[in-house]
Amino acid sequence: MKIENPSPIQWHFAQRAEQLQSSFIREILKITQRPEVISFAGGLPSPATFPVEQMKAAFDQVLTLQGKVALQYGPTDGYGPLREWIANSLSTGGVKIMPEQVLMTSGSQQALDLLGKVLIDEGSRVLVETPSYLGALQAFSVYRPEFVSVDTDDDGLVPQSVATVAEGARMLYALPNFQNPTGRSLSIARRVELVETCARLGLPLIEDDPYGALSYRGAPAPKMLAMNPAGVIYMGSFSKVLTPGIRLGYVVAPLPLLRRLELAKQAADLHTAQLTQMVVYQVIKDGFLDTHIPTISALYGNQCQVMLDAMAEHFPASVSWTKPEGGMFIWVTLPKHIDSMKLLDEALAQHVAFVPGAPFYANAPESNTLRLSFVTVPPEKIREGIAKLGKLLATKV
């Protein structure tokens, strides 16, 4: 029976809940669902790359042959054969990664949350790039750290700047390959210097690598994990090389940290879905990614070049941008007097969308920056959208 005239509930939210903010990118995506909008906003992989038939066959095979196992609870650390595959794929250059060092997560976003939960106390110093991945800033901010920005330049993070701000820091978070949002990558020399600096300081280094396989020009750069497995925490994901809908990521860490992450995951969701882990393993175990990833890279590389060519043709000379050699993003720097947040409103009126750069900064946001993503937009639409943006920018300079 229904209670008559109940008193209004007085909700008392935790302080961490009061400070939660929606992702600016997710809010933009709500606007860009209209078919007339040319959207360079989303960091979404192209659906054209999704291996639908292979996934369908794998689901059928797993459910037919191992259905009762796949539909049951699984271990917190993840499906053993998949963890072993990941460990073997990361064991290079004489460095052996053990399956026990691998924890499967519900997307790499959960890995970020678990790392924040285990490593960050309120007020802890956390070093981040300038700018940095918005999803990481969101995940870590729940635990109320003090974000400290590390210097970057056109070649990415500057290793020499780490030592000047590292005192008392809990960790350094970095994306060395085709960074989101800038598309920049660290050179091998900078990787070595960064790993050596963090090792000397005893500073844990998080290597977030969702885009590393998506190189347009040859093999990806060496992983920092292989340079110091005892001090580097590696994060990977199947979202960009298979499909994001399966929500499957992983973190590789030294055993003392991994055990803490595993306990935190037990409290969060017990385990990542056993079914999807088994399906992914079925798809990749015989080398499917060796042929699939090059097709993704070729598609993205072509669309990146189309956008770069269109920008060179239509953007004013006072505008500059990165020229990525992999990944999904181009970073644009406008003249100082142009606010990209205000520019977005005018662009949306012309049915073009992008992501303003300010939300990617932990401190001192630069409002004259923006991020463009090209992977879900056909070449003819890329040219059309960039031409519209170029005309709009020409009225501002």
Secondary structure, DSSP 8 states (H G I E B T S, - for coil): ---SS---------HHHHT----HHHHHHHHTTSTT-EE-------GGG--HHHHHHHHHHHHHHHHHHHTS---TT--HHHHHHHHHHH--TT----GGGEEEESSHHHHHHHHHHHH--TT-EEEE-SS--HHHHHHHHTT--EEEE--EETTEE-GGGHHHH-TTEEEEEE--SS-TTT-----HHHHHHHHHHHHHHT--EEEE-SSTT-BSSSS----GGGG-TTTEEEEEESTTTT-GGG--EEEE--HHHHHHHHHHHHHHHSSS-HHHHHHHHHHHTTSHHHHHHHHHHHHHHHHHHHHHHHHHHHS-TT-EE---SBSSEEEEE--TT--HHHHHHHHHHTTEE-EESGGG-SSS--TTEEEEE-TTS-HHHHHHHHHHHHHHHHTT-
